[in-house]
Amino acid sequence: MLELREEEFPELLPAEKEESGKKYVTECQIETDLNIRFPETYIVNTAERMELYRKLDIIKNFEKLEEFEKNLIDRFGELPIESKGLLRAIRLRLKAEEIGIEKITYKNRIVRIQFVSNKKSSFYQSQIFTNILTWVQKNSKFAKLEEKKGRLFMVITKAENLNSIIKHIDSISNI
């Protein structure tokens, strides 16, 4: 019923939906050319490594991610660089989901961010989307919006690493 209301009658929906903590996407996909993983030298047992990937994939909040990281360190020792990067990617995914990002592609230091696919989504009338537009205007030297095949993307050409992408998303959230 709510889906029908959102798609057919978005003007009837109350504006406070965003303030109530509604997420505009259920999952954000991350694609990258970075070497982010649990190396075989860190977690030797393949079945255990695969199980940890499954557990990592279902983490939906920052507290659970911190708990997962502490457990990894307790069991296997200090995290290798590749594993730190993997956990950073999960942090990025969680932050992206909070602001309506469906997909982030990070390759060759260029970020392509895809927003909510449903053009009728209340996301496009939200304060979050207004913040995105404001942020792109303020950072037009390295960020722009483009539409391809009916989908809205933001392209950021100034992204040295995953941490810089996280900072960009944080700055959008804090406008």
N, C-alpha and C positions, 0 to 999 in steps of 0.2 A: 504494500500500500504506500509506504513512504517513498519507494522508488518511483512509483507512478506520479506521486505528488511532486517529487524533485524534477522529474523529466518533463511532465506535461504542464505543471502549474507552479514554476519556481517562484513567481511573484507572490504566491500565497504563503510561502514558508516564512516563519519568523526570522528576523535578522540575528537573533541571539543564538542561533544554532552554533555558530563559530565559537562564541564565548563558552558554550557548554562543553567544549572539548571535542567536538566532532572532528574526526579526521576525514579529509577529502579523498584519501587513497588508503587502501588496505595494505599495500606492500610497494616498496620501491626496489627496483632492480638496479644493481650496480654492475657495470661492465668496465673493465680496465685492462691495460696491458702491463700493469705492475705485477711483480712476483709476490703475491700475498697468499700465504698458505701455512699449514703446519708441516714443516719439513720432516722427512722420514727420519732424520737424525734427532729430531726433538721428540716425536712420538713414533716409536719404532713399530709398534703393532698396528697393522693396516686396519683391522676391524675397529680397534679403539679410536684411531684417527677418524675414520668414517663416522663413527658414532658421535664424536665431538663436533664434526661438521654439521651433523643433523641437529644436535642440541643448539649449536650456535645459530643455525638458520631459523629456529623458532623463537629466539629471544625477541621480545617486544618492548622492553624498556631498559633504561640505562642502569637501574639497580641490578637487574638480572645479568647484564653484561659485565658489570664490575665484579659481581659474585663469580661469574664464569671465569673471568681473568684471574682472580685470586685463587680459585681452585686449580687452574692450569699451573700457576706458579708453584703452588703447594705440591702438586703431583709430579711436575716435570722440570721444575727449576725456572730460571730466568727465561723470559720469552725471547726467541730469536727475532731479528729484524722483520722477516717475512710474516711472522705471527703477529707482531705489533701492528704491522700494516693491515693484516686481516681484521683485527679488532677495531682499528681505525675506520675501516670500510663499513663495519657494522654500526659504529657510532654515526657515521655519515648517513647510512640508510635510515636509522631511527630519526635523526634530525630532519632528513628530507621528507619522511612520511608525515611529520608534524606540519609541514607547510605545503602539502599538496604536490609533491614531486613523485611522478610514477617511475622515472628512469633517469639514471645518471650514467653517462659514458665519459670516461676519463682516459684519453689516449694522447700520447705525444704532447702532454701538458696543456691540452685543450679540453674543456668541459662542455658537454652538451647535456642540458637538463630538459627533460620532457615533463610538462605539467599535465594535469588532469585531462584525460582524453575526451570526456563528455563535455561538449561546448555549452550545454545547458546547466552544468553543475553550478551550484551556488558559490563554488570556489571563485569564479570569475567576478562575483559581486562582493567578495569578502575583503576584509581589512588586510589579510595576508597578501592577496593579489595586488592590492593597492601598494603595499610595502614593496613588493617585487618591482612594480613599475617605477616607483620612486628610486629604489636602489639602482636599477638599470640606468635611469636618467643621471644619477649622481656618479655612476661608474662607466659612463659611455666610452671611455678610452679603451676599456678591455671587456665590456659586456654589451650584448645586444640581444634583442628578441627577434625571432624569425618564425615564420609559419611555413610548414612544408606538409603537403598532403593532408591539410586540414588540422594539423597538430601544431601546438605552440611550443617552441623551444627557446631556451636562453642559452647563449653561447658565451663562455668566459674564456678569454685567451690568456689570462694571467692566473695560472694555477700551478705552482711549483710542486705541490704534493697534496695528499689527502687532507692534511691539516689546514692548508690554505682554503680548500673547498669548504671545510667545516666552518672556518672563520667567515667566509662569504655568506654562508647560510645563516650563521648566527647574526651577522650584521643585518641581514634582511629581516630576521625575526625581531630585532631590537629597534627597528625604525619607529 
